[in-house]
Amino acid sequence: MSRPNHVIRSSDVARYAPPGQRGVFSSRMLVDAESCGSRQLVVNEFTLKAGHRSYPGSHPVPFDEVYYVLSGRAWLTLGADPPMRYRLTPGCIAFISAGTVHALENPGRTDLVLLTMMPRQPAPGVNTLYDARRKDWGTSFRLRKGARPVTGRKNP
């Protein structure tokens, strides 16, 4: 099956924050089934505002997750017995195996921005943020008003 190529600016994707979390965090769905037809990879840009924390969560097997920090600093807590804390800085990558409880805390003065990646399209109940976005928007992906296409050209 042929899949469309997908070249966008992340800044052209609308931010989503669930009710009660606006001003705490937001996310932009960049790659998934609804944005470009990808069923084998999901990529999201997640921003945790300065002075805030995410709620703890986990994803069932086989939904491993990867974080790649673009900017800012935060603490990542993994596991529950005993939990381990890791200092995340730009360039850090974290592999979070399926079933592992994880949460972020940003005690700093600047926002944390990271990419989150999962190996496949999440089924309902796998990712609460993904489910909330689909419930509120009716879709997982939305371009912001005024978004401009990224144009391509044939390579000579």
C-alpha positions as CSV (number, residue, x, y, z in Angstrom):
1,M,0.0,0.0,0.0
2,S,1.3,3.4,-1.0
3,R,1.4,6.1,1.7
4,P,1.5,9.8,1.1
5,N,4.6,11.7,2.0
6,H,4.1,14.1,4.8
7,V,6.1,17.3,5.1
8,I,4.8,20.0,7.5
9,R,6.0,22.6,9.9
10,S,5.2,21.6,13.5
11,S,4.3,25.2,14.2
12,D,1.5,24.8,11.6
13,V,-0.2,22.1,13.6
14,A,-2.8,23.1,16.1
15,R,-2.0,22.6,19.8
16,Y,-4.3,20.5,21.9
17,A,-4.7,20.6,25.7
18,P,-7.6,18.7,27.4
19,P,-10.0,20.6,29.6
20,G,-8.5,21.2,33.0
21,Q,-4.9,21.0,31.6
22,R,-4.8,24.1,29.5
23,G,-1.8,26.2,30.7
24,V,-0.2,23.0,32.0
25,F,0.7,21.2,28.8
26,S,-0.2,20.9,25.2
27,S,0.5,18.6,22.3
28,R,0.7,18.6,18.5
29,M,0.0,15.4,16.7
30,L,2.5,15.3,13.8
31,V,2.4,11.8,12.4
32,D,-0.4,9.2,12.7
33,A,-3.1,7.6,10.7
34,E,-5.2,10.8,10.5
35,S,-2.4,13.2,9.7
36,C,-0.7,11.2,6.9
37,G,-1.9,7.6,6.9
38,S,0.8,6.2,9.2
39,R,-0.4,3.2,11.1
40,Q,3.1,2.0,12.1
41,L,4.4,5.2,13.8
42,V,3.0,8.0,15.9
43,V,5.0,11.1,16.6
44,N,3.7,13.9,18.8
45,E,5.3,17.2,20.0
46,F,4.6,17.6,23.7
47,T,5.1,20.9,25.7
48,L,5.1,20.9,29.5
49,K,4.8,24.4,30.7
50,A,7.4,25.8,33.3
51,G,6.5,25.0,36.9
52,H,4.1,22.1,36.0
53,R,4.0,18.3,35.9
54,S,2.2,15.8,33.8
55,Y,-0.1,13.2,35.4
56,P,1.4,9.7,35.7
57,G,0.4,7.1,33.2
58,S,1.4,3.9,31.4
59,H,0.6,2.2,28.1
60,P,-0.2,-1.5,27.7
61,V,1.9,-3.9,25.7
62,P,3.0,-3.5,22.9
63,F,3.0,0.3,23.2
64,D,6.5,1.2,24.1
65,E,7.2,5.0,24.0
66,V,10.2,7.1,23.2
67,Y,10.9,10.7,24.4
68,Y,13.4,12.9,22.6
69,V,14.0,16.3,24.3
70,L,14.1,19.3,22.0
71,S,14.4,22.1,24.5
72,G,14.0,22.8,28.2
73,R,14.7,20.7,31.2
74,A,12.6,18.4,33.4
75,W,12.6,15.3,35.6
76,L,11.3,12.1,34.2
77,T,10.0,9.5,36.8
78,L,9.9,5.9,35.6
79,G,8.5,2.9,37.4
80,A,6.8,2.5,40.8
81,D,8.8,0.1,42.9
82,P,11.0,1.9,43.4
83,P,10.6,4.8,41.1
84,M,13.7,6.2,39.3
85,R,14.1,9.9,38.5
86,Y,16.1,11.1,35.5
87,R,17.2,14.6,34.6
88,L,16.2,15.4,31.0
89,T,18.0,18.0,29.0
90,P,18.1,18.8,25.2
91,G,19.3,15.9,23.3
92,C,18.3,13.3,25.9
93,I,16.3,10.3,24.6
94,A,14.3,8.1,26.9
95,F,12.9,4.6,26.1
96,I,9.8,3.8,28.2
97,S,8.8,0.2,27.9
98,A,5.1,-0.8,27.7
99,G,3.5,-1.0,31.2
100,T,6.0,1.4,32.9
101,V,4.4,4.2,34.9
102,H,5.9,7.5,33.8
103,A,5.5,11.2,34.6
104,L,7.3,14.5,33.9
105,E,8.0,17.4,36.2
106,N,9.2,20.8,35.0
107,P,10.3,22.8,38.0
108,G,12.2,25.3,35.8
109,R,11.4,28.7,34.3
110,T,11.2,27.5,30.6
111,D,8.9,25.1,28.9
112,L,10.0,21.6,28.1
113,V,9.4,20.6,24.5
114,L,9.9,17.0,23.4
115,L,8.9,14.5,20.8
116,T,7.0,11.4,21.9
117,M,7.0,8.4,19.6
118,M,5.0,5.1,19.6
119,P,5.4,2.1,17.3
120,R,1.8,2.0,16.1
121,Q,-1.6,3.7,16.1
122,P,-3.0,3.7,19.6
123,A,-6.2,1.8,20.1
124,P,-8.8,3.4,22.4
125,G,-7.7,3.3,26.0
126,V,-3.9,3.1,25.2
127,N,-3.2,6.9,25.5
128,T,-5.5,9.2,27.4
129,L,-4.3,12.3,25.7
130,Y,-4.8,10.8,22.2
131,D,-8.3,9.7,23.2
132,A,-9.2,13.1,24.7
133,R,-8.1,14.9,21.5
134,R,-10.1,12.6,19.3
135,K,-13.2,13.0,21.6
136,D,-12.9,16.8,21.7
137,W,-11.9,17.4,18.1
138,G,-13.4,14.4,16.3
139,T,-9.9,13.8,14.9
140,S,-6.3,13.5,16.1
141,F,-4.8,16.0,13.7
142,R,-5.7,19.6,12.9
143,L,-3.7,22.3,11.1
144,R,-4.0,25.8,12.6
145,K,-5.6,28.6,10.6
146,G,-3.2,30.2,8.2
147,A,-1.0,27.1,7.9
148,R,1.1,27.2,4.7
149,P,2.0,24.1,2.7
150,V,5.6,23.0,2.5
151,T,6.3,22.8,-1.2
152,G,8.6,20.3,-2.8
153,R,10.4,20.3,-6.1
154,K,11.9,17.6,-8.2
155,N,15.6,17.1,-7.7
156,P,17.4,17.7,-11.0
